[in-house]
Amino acid sequence: MTKFLKTAEGRKIAYVKTEGAAPGVVFLGGFKSDMTGTKAQFLEDWAKQQGRAFLRFDYSGHGQSSGDFLDGSIGDWAKDALAAITALTEGPQILIGSSMGGWIALLVCRAIPERVAALIGIAAAPDFTEDSMWDGFDADQRAALMEDGQIALPSDYDDGPYIITRRLIVEGRENLVLRAPLPLPFPVRLLQGSADVDVPPSVALQLFDHADSPDLRLTLVKGADHRFSEPENLALLAQTLETLEI
């Protein structure tokens, strides 16, 4: 059953919580995705089978939460995640961040490391607003973004073009995680598809090299794409959870 959490900023965050044993699992979704996706549903089913606590939620401007997507930014969505985790869970949690959710999860880890038992990144995309979007824009696109406040990018998915706002880029620079030390004092597992064209393996390797963790492992899956939602990908995700040494 979907419930709503009101944040300190007045946003209403939709969430579904499953009660169970600790440590709980929290799923953090990707850019323009919501908590009804394949991975979120799979993880909820896994948690129920295991008797584990589980939380999935929508960032503001996503899914059933309040707000307009185009008004949002990385910092806003990180605050949503922090609010959901601190208010709706108890004790250290296993964070599972998919794509942008991997960046959000890293911001959570930086803010409240004592509430993190482990981190699993699925095609994690830290700093993508700067390293993928801004760096990939040509001079005309950059000028249009700064002058007009937004530009449209083609999407490979079914929900039309991506509208990228100036605020997303500018505010994203305040939340970069690969430009300064990134201590992650708990087990970290990075899952990455070799056929991912949205977040290529080079991003996973950069995060792998940059992060400071006593137990950090990267699994590169040949042929897997960005969605990482094929049955064998989900089975690997479950296996990764079950073999965490926490």
KEKE-3310 file (N, C-alpha, C; in steps of 0.2 Angstrom, whole numbers, plus 5000, padded with zeros to 4 digits):
npx = (5004:5003:5010:5012:5025:5029:5041:5053:5054:5042:5038:5029:5032:5030:5029:5032:5032:5039:5038:5051:5065:5081:5097:5088:5083:5085:5078:5084:5079:5081:5085:5070:5063:5052:5045:5039:5046:5054:5066:5064:5051:5055:5065:5057:5049:5059:5063:5052:5051:5063:5060:5064:5066:5060:5061:5054:5053:5047:5056:5053:5043:5044:5035:5022:5024:5024:5026:5034:5044:5053:5056:5065:5081:5097:5102:5089:5083:5091:5089:5076:5078:5086:5077:5067:5074:5079:5067:5059:5065:5075:5091:5106:5106:5104:5109:5103:5106:5101:5107:5105:5101:5112:5121:5113:5113:5126:5127:5119:5127:5138:5132:5126:5134:5134:5121:5122:5123:5128:5132:5125:5128:5120:5124:5128:5128:5137:5139:5134:5127:5137:5148:5143:5131:5134:5147:5145:5138:5137:5144:5133:5122:5126:5125:5112:5106:5110:5105:5091:5086:5083:5085:5081:5084:5086:5078:5081:5070:5053:5046:5047:5057:5071:5070:5082:5086:5093:5095:5096:5109:5118:5115:5118:5132:5135:5134:5143:5153:5164:5175:5182:5188:5180:5175:5169:5164:5161:5154:5154:5146:5147:5138:5138:5134:5141:5136:5130:5125:5121:5126:5142:5154:5166:5163:5159:5172:5179:5172:5175:5189:5190:5183:5184:5185:5184:5180:5177:5169:5168:5157:5157:5146:5145:5137:5125:5113:5109:5097:5097:5089:5085:5081:5093:5101:5093:5094:5107:5108:5100:5109:5120:5115:5113:5125:5132:5143:5138)
npy = (4994:5011:5024:5041:5053:5068:5080:5090:5101:5102:5093:5079:5063:5048:5031:5014:5002:4988:4977:4969:4959:4966:4969:4982:4984:4997:5004:5014:5023:5027:5041:5049:5038:5026:5019:5008:5000:4986:4981:4986:4980:4967:4966:4969:4958:4948:4953:4950:4936:4933:4938:4951:4968:4981:4995:5006:5020:5036:5049:5067:5074:5063:5048:5044:5054:5071:5087:5094:5086:5094:5104:5099:5093:5085:5088:5090:5078:5070:5074:5070:5057:5055:5060:5050:5038:5041:5044:5033:5021:5010:5009:5003:5002:4992:5000:5001:5007:5012:5017:5034:5033:5027:5038:5046:5037:5037:5050:5049:5040:5048:5058:5052:5040:5031:5025:5016:5000:4993:4995:4993:4996:4998:4999:5012:5030:5041:5059:5062:5073:5082:5075:5067:5073:5088:5088:5082:5090:5101:5117:5126:5119:5121:5135:5137:5130:5138:5150:5149:5141:5127:5112:5100:5083:5068:5052:5035:5028:5026:5037:5049:5064:5069:5082:5093:5104:5120:5122:5108:5105:5115:5115:5102:5102:5106:5094:5084:5069:5063:5071:5073:5065:5050:5041:5025:5016:5002:4986:4987:4984:4984:4983:4980:4982:4976:4980:4992:5007:5019:5022:5019:5006:5012:5022:5014:5009:5021:5025:5014:5015:5027:5027:5024:5010:4996:4984:4982:4978:4975:4969:4965:4962:4953:4958:4963:4976:4994:4993:4982:4971:4959:4941:4934:4945:4950:4939:4938:4950:4947:4936:4943:4951:4941:4936:4946:4951:4955)
npz = (5000:4995:5004:5011:5014:5021:5018:5026:5017:5012:5003:4996:4998:4990:4995:4998:5010:5017:5031:5041:5045:5050:5042:5034:5017:5005:4990:4977:4964:4946:4935:4930:4933:4942:4957:4953:4945:4937:4944:4957:4960:4960:4970:4981:4981:4984:4996:5004:5003:5010:5022:5025:5029:5019:5008:4996:4985:4978:4971:4973:4960:4953:4948:4960:4969:4975:4965:4951:4938:4931:4939:4948:4955:4958:4971:4977:4976:4983:4996:4997:4998:5009:5019:5018:5021:5034:5041:5039:5041:5052:5060:5052:5034:5019:5004:4988:4973:4958:4942:4941:4954:4960:4962:4970:4981:4985:4989:5000:5008:5011:5018:5029:5035:5045:5045:5035:5030:5019:5002:4986:4969:4954:4938:4942:4942:4945:4946:4933:4927:4925:4919:4909:4903:4902:4898:4886:4878:4864:4859:4855:4861:4875:4876:4873:4883:4894:4891:4888:4898:4897:4888:4875:4874:4864:4868:4871:4876:4879:4883:4877:4873:4883:4894:4899:4912:4916:4929:4934:4929:4934:4948:4950:4951:4963:4970:4967:4967:4964:4964:4976:4991:4994:5005:5009:5021:5022:5015:4997:4982:4965:4951:4934:4917:4901:4889:4891:4885:4890:4903:4903:4905:4909:4918:4929:4932:4935:4947:4954:4956:4962:4974:4992:5001:5012:5007:4992:4977:4959:4947:4931:4918:4904:4890:4896:4897:4900:4908:4915:4919:4915:4918:4922:4926:4937:4945:4948:4955:4967:4972:4975:4985:4994:4998:5004:5016:5030)
capx = (5000:5007:5009:5016:5029:5030:5047:5054:5054:5035:5036:5025:5036:5026:5033:5029:5037:5038:5041:5055:5071:5087:5097:5083:5085:5081:5080:5084:5078:5085:5082:5064:5060:5048:5046:5035:5050:5056:5070:5060:5047:5059:5068:5052:5047:5065:5063:5046:5053:5068:5058:5068:5063:5062:5058:5055:5049:5048:5058:5049:5043:5044:5030:5016:5026:5022:5031:5036:5050:5057:5059:5069:5088:5101:5101:5082:5081:5095:5086:5070:5081:5088:5071:5064:5078:5079:5060:5055:5069:5079:5097:5109:5102:5108:5106:5103:5105:5101:5109:5106:5100:5118:5124:5109:5115:5133:5126:5117:5132:5142:5128:5124:5137:5132:5115:5123:5126:5131:5130:5125:5126:5118:5125:5128:5130:5139:5141:5132:5125:5143:5153:5139:5127:5137:5153:5143:5135:5141:5144:5126:5118:5127:5123:5104:5104:5111:5100:5084:5085:5082:5086:5078:5088:5082:5078:5080:5065:5046:5043:5048:5064:5073:5071:5087:5086:5099:5096:5099:5116:5121:5114:5122:5139:5136:5134:5148:5156:5171:5180:5184:5188:5174:5175:5163:5167:5156:5154:5152:5146:5145:5136:5138:5133:5146:5133:5127:5127:5119:5132:5147:5158:5171:5160:5160:5179:5181:5170:5179:5196:5190:5180:5189:5181:5188:5177:5174:5170:5165:5156:5155:5142:5145:5130:5120:5112:5108:5091:5100:5083:5084:5081:5099:5103:5090:5096:5114:5107:5098:5114:5124:5112:5113:5132:5135:5146:5137)
capy = (5000:5017:5030:5047:5056:5075:5082:5097:5106:5102:5089:5073:5057:5042:5026:5007:4999:4981:4976:4963:4959:4970:4976:4983:4986:5002:5004:5021:5022:5031:5047:5049:5031:5027:5013:5002:4997:4979:4980:4988:4975:4961:4967:4969:4951:4945:4954:4947:4929:4933:4941:4957:4975:4984:5002:5009:5027:5040:5056:5072:5075:5056:5043:5047:5060:5078:5091:5093:5083:5099:5108:5095:5092:5080:5089:5089:5071:5067:5076:5066:5050:5056:5060:5043:5033:5043:5043:5027:5015:5010:5006:5003:4999:4991:5004:4998:5013:5011:5023:5040:5031:5026:5044:5048:5033:5039:5056:5047:5037:5054:5062:5048:5034:5027:5022:5012:4993:4991:4998:4990:5000:4995:5004:5018:5035:5047:5065:5061:5079:5085:5071:5064:5078:5094:5087:5079:5096:5106:5125:5128:5116:5124:5142:5137:5128:5143:5156:5147:5137:5120:5109:5093:5078:5062:5047:5028:5025:5027:5043:5056:5067:5071:5089:5095:5111:5123:5120:5102:5105:5120:5112:5095:5103:5106:5087:5079:5065:5060:5076:5074:5059:5046:5036:5021:5011:4996:4983:4990:4980:4987:4978:4984:4978:4978:4983:4998:5013:5025:5023:5014:5003:5017:5025:5010:5009:5027:5024:5008:5017:5033:5026:5021:5005:4990:4978:4984:4973:4977:4964:4967:4957:4953:4958:4966:4983:4998:4992:4977:4969:4952:4937:4932:4950:4950:4933:4941:4955:4943:4933:4948:4953:4936:4935:4951:4949:4960)
capz = (5000:4995:5009:5009:5019:5020:5020:5029:5012:5010:4997:4998:4995:4990:4997:5000:5015:5019:5037:5041:5049:5049:5040:5029:5010:5002:4983:4975:4957:4942:4932:4927:4934:4948:4962:4951:4940:4937:4949:4963:4962:4961:4976:4986:4982:4987:5004:5007:5004:5015:5029:5027:5028:5012:5006:4989:4986:4972:4972:4971:4953:4950:4950:4963:4973:4973:4962:4944:4937:4928:4945:4953:4954:4962:4978:4980:4976:4988:5002:4998:5000:5016:5023:5018:5025:5041:5044:5038:5042:5058:5060:5045:5028:5012:4999:4981:4969:4950:4938:4945:4961:4963:4964:4976:4987:4987:4993:5007:5011:5013:5024:5035:5034:5051:5043:5029:5031:5013:4996:4979:4963:4947:4933:4945:4937:4949:4942:4926:4924:4923:4915:4903:4900:4901:4894:4880:4874:4860:4861:4854:4866:4881:4875:4873:4890:4899:4889:4888:4904:4896:4881:4874:4871:4862:4872:4868:4879:4876:4887:4874:4874:4890:4895:4903:4914:4918:4936:4935:4928:4939:4955:4951:4952:4971:4973:4963:4972:4961:4964:4982:4994:4994:5010:5010:5026:5022:5009:4991:4976:4959:4945:4928:4910:4896:4884:4893:4882:4894:4908:4900:4910:4911:4924:4935:4933:4938:4954:4958:4957:4967:4981:4997:5004:5014:5003:4986:4971:4953:4943:4924:4915:4897:4886:4900:4895:4906:4912:4920:4922:4912:4923:4924:4930:4943:4949:4951:4961:4973:4974:4978:4992:4999:4999:5007:5023:5035)
cpx = (5004:5005:5013:5019:5030:5037:5048:5053:5046:5033:5033:5029:5032:5031:5029:5034:5035:5042:5045:5061:5077:5093:5092:5087:5081:5083:5079:5084:5082:5081:5076:5060:5056:5049:5042:5039:5051:5060:5067:5056:5050:5062:5063:5050:5053:5064:5058:5048:5058:5066:5062:5064:5065:5058:5059:5051:5051:5051:5053:5049:5043:5038:5024:5018:5024:5028:5031:5043:5055:5060:5064:5077:5091:5100:5094:5081:5085:5092:5080:5073:5083:5082:5067:5067:5078:5072:5057:5059:5073:5085:5100:5105:5106:5105:5108:5101:5106:5102:5110:5105:5107:5122:5120:5112:5122:5132:5123:5122:5137:5139:5127:5127:5135:5125:5116:5126:5130:5128:5130:5123:5125:5119:5125:5131:5132:5141:5139:5130:5131:5147:5149:5136:5131:5143:5151:5140:5140:5140:5137:5122:5119:5124:5115:5102:5104:5106:5093:5082:5083:5083:5083:5083:5084:5083:5077:5074:5058:5043:5045:5055:5065:5074:5076:5087:5093:5100:5099:5107:5120:5121:5118:5129:5140:5136:5138:5152:5163:5176:5184:5185:5181:5175:5169:5165:5162:5157:5151:5152:5144:5144:5135:5138:5138:5143:5129:5130:5125:5124:5137:5151:5164:5169:5161:5167:5181:5179:5174:5186:5196:5188:5185:5184:5185:5186:5173:5175:5166:5164:5153:5152:5142:5138:5125:5119:5111:5102:5093:5094:5081:5084:5088:5102:5100:5092:5103:5113:5105:5104:5119:5122:5114:5120:5136:5137:5145:5132)
cpy = (5006:5022:5036:5050:5063:5077:5089:5102:5106:5097:5082:5067:5051:5036:5019:5004:4992:4980:4970:4964:4964:4966:4976:4984:4992:5003:5012:5021:5027:5037:5046:5042:5032:5020:5007:4998:4989:4977:4981:4983:4969:4961:4966:4961:4947:4946:4951:4939:4928:4935:4947:4963:4978:4991:5004:5015:5031:5047:5061:5073:5068:5052:5047:5052:5066:5082:5089:5091:5089:5104:5105:5095:5087:5081:5088:5082:5067:5068:5072:5059:5050:5056:5054:5038:5035:5042:5037:5020:5015:5006:5006:4999:4997:4995:5001:5004:5011:5017:5029:5039:5029:5032:5046:5044:5035:5046:5055:5044:5043:5057:5058:5041:5029:5023:5017:5006:4991:4995:4994:4995:4996:5000:5011:5024:5042:5053:5065:5068:5083:5081:5068:5070:5084:5093:5085:5085:5099:5113:5127:5126:5120:5131:5142:5135:5134:5149:5155:5143:5130:5118:5102:5089:5071:5057:5040:5025:5028:5033:5049:5058:5069:5079:5090:5102:5113:5122:5113:5102:5109:5117:5106:5096:5104:5099:5082:5075:5062:5065:5077:5067:5056:5040:5032:5015:5005:4992:4987:4985:4984:4982:4982:4980:4981:4982:4989:5004:5020:5027:5018:5011:5007:5020:5021:5009:5015:5027:5019:5011:5023:5031:5022:5016:4999:4984:4980:4980:4975:4970:4966:4961:4958:4953:4962:4974:4988:4996:4986:4973:4962:4947:4935:4938:4951:4944:4935:4946:4952:4939:4937:4950:4947:4934:4940:4949:4954:4957)
cpz = (5000:5000:5007:5015:5017:5023:5023:5023:5009:5005:5000:4994:4995:4991:4998:5004:5017:5026:5037:5045:5046:5046:5034:5022:5008:4994:4981:4967:4953:4939:4928:4928:4940:4952:4959:4946:4941:4943:4956:4965:4963:4968:4982:4987:4985:4995:5007:5008:5009:5022:5031:5026:5022:5011:4999:4989:4979:4974:4970:4963:4949:4952:4954:4968:4970:4969:4954:4943:4935:4933:4949:4951:4959:4969:4981:4981:4982:4995:5003:5000:5007:5021:5023:5022:5033:5045:5044:5039:5049:5057:5053:5040:5023:5007:4992:4976:4962:4946:4942:4953:4964:4965:4970:4982:4989:4991:5000:5011:5014:5019:5030:5035:5039:5050:5037:5031:5025:5007:4989:4974:4957:4942:4936:4941:4941:4944:4935:4923:4922:4918:4909:4899:4898:4896:4887:4875:4870:4862:4860:4859:4873:4881:4876:4880:4895:4898:4890:4894:4903:4889:4881:4871:4869:4867:4869:4871:4876:4879:4884:4876:4881:4890:4900:4905:4916:4925:4938:4934:4933:4946:4956:4952:4960:4974:4970:4969:4970:4961:4971:4985:4995:4999:5010:5015:5027:5016:5003:4986:4970:4953:4939:4921:4905:4890:4885:4890:4885:4899:4907:4906:4913:4917:4930:4937:4937:4946:4958:4960:4962:4974:4986:5002:5006:5010:4997:4980:4965:4949:4936:4921:4908:4894:4890:4898:4902:4910:4917:4923:4919:4918:4926:4928:4936:4948:4952:4956:4967:4976:4977:4985:4997:5001:5002:5014:5028:5040)
residu = (MET:THR:LYS:PHE:LEU:LYS:THR:ALA:GLU:GLY:ARG:LYS:ILE:ALA:TYR:VAL:LYS:THR:GLU:GLY:ALA:ALA:PRO:GLY:VAL:VAL:PHE:LEU:GLY:GLY:PHE:LYS:SER:ASP:MET:THR:GLY:THR:LYS:ALA:GLN:PHE:LEU:GLU:ASP:TRP:ALA:LYS:GLN:GLN:GLY:ARG:ALA:PHE:LEU:ARG:PHE:ASP:TYR:SER:GLY:HIS:GLY:GLN:SER:SER:GLY:ASP:PHE:LEU:ASP:GLY:SER:ILE:GLY:ASP:TRP:ALA:LYS:ASP:ALA:LEU:ALA:ALA:ILE:THR:ALA:LEU:THR:GLU:GLY:PRO:GLN:ILE:LEU:ILE:GLY:SER:SER:MET:GLY:GLY:TRP:ILE:ALA:LEU:LEU:VAL:CYS:ARG:ALA:ILE:PRO:GLU:ARG:VAL:ALA:ALA:LEU:ILE:GLY:ILE:ALA:ALA:ALA:PRO:ASP:PHE:THR:GLU:ASP:SER:MET:TRP:ASP:GLY:PHE:ASP:ALA:ASP:GLN:ARG:ALA:ALA:LEU:MET:GLU:ASP:GLY:GLN:ILE:ALA:LEU:PRO:SER:ASP:TYR:ASP:ASP:GLY:PRO:TYR:ILE:ILE:THR:ARG:ARG:LEU:ILE:VAL:GLU:GLY:ARG:GLU:ASN:LEU:VAL:LEU:ARG:ALA:PRO:LEU:PRO:LEU:PRO:PHE:PRO:VAL:ARG:LEU:LEU:GLN:GLY:SER:ALA:ASP:VAL:ASP:VAL:PRO:PRO:SER:VAL:ALA:LEU:GLN:LEU:PHE:ASP:HIS:ALA:ASP:SER:PRO:ASP:LEU:ARG:LEU:THR:LEU:VAL:LYS:GLY:ALA:ASP:HIS:ARG:PHE:SER:GLU:PRO:GLU:ASN:LEU:ALA:LEU:LEU:ALA:GLN:THR:LEU:GLU:THR:LEU:GLU:ILE)
# end
